[in-house]
Amino acid sequence: MNYAGHVRLAGPADAAACADIYAHYVSTTAISMETFPPSVLEMEQRITRALRKHAWFVLEHDGHIRGFAYGSEFRPRPGYRWTSEVSVYLASDARGAGAGRPLYEALLTRLDERGYHSVMAGIAQPNLPSERFHLSLGFIAIGTFPKAAWKNSTWYDITWMHRELSTEPPSEPTEII
């Protein structure tokens, strides 16, 4: 199924809708390892940070935000600056309907344009739909960290998936100030 919608760069005005979508994942799943949903202000700050150095996209459908995808710092050490961690979150009616693909395609294109060499996605296990989704976009599973995260009185294994964006030698990732 193809989910019709318009993908665009996010802005601070999208923070409430993104926070609302994300709150479900934080409160009821192990897909996010946060334990408390961020406030609208915190989500606005995250969007602003992501846009400065990585990217944040939203998918609009019938005037409503139905999903978002963003890149963020993978690790704080300078040698990791050409790698971005990526995530996608969808409203319940958009899951399984093809909404994640256009979001990730826009995100991966923007990260490549900004000079990132590769992206990483961490997936709490079990989550076969997310693994299949990432594989369909050219990611490969590179390893599973056993019992790497604790949430809701349960240990979770985290599988890391990787996708190379560019085979060119790295140039400094660009930052918008």
Secondary structure, DSSP 4 states (H G I P E B T S, - for coil): -----EEEE--GGGHHHHHHHHHHHHHH-SSS--SSPPPHHHHHHHHHHHHHHSEEEEEEETTEEEEEEEEEES-SSGGGTTEEEEEEEE-GGGTTTT-HHHHHHHHHHHHHHTT--EEEEEEESS-HHHHHHHHHTT-EEEEEEEEEEEETTEEEEEEEEEEE---SPP-PPP---
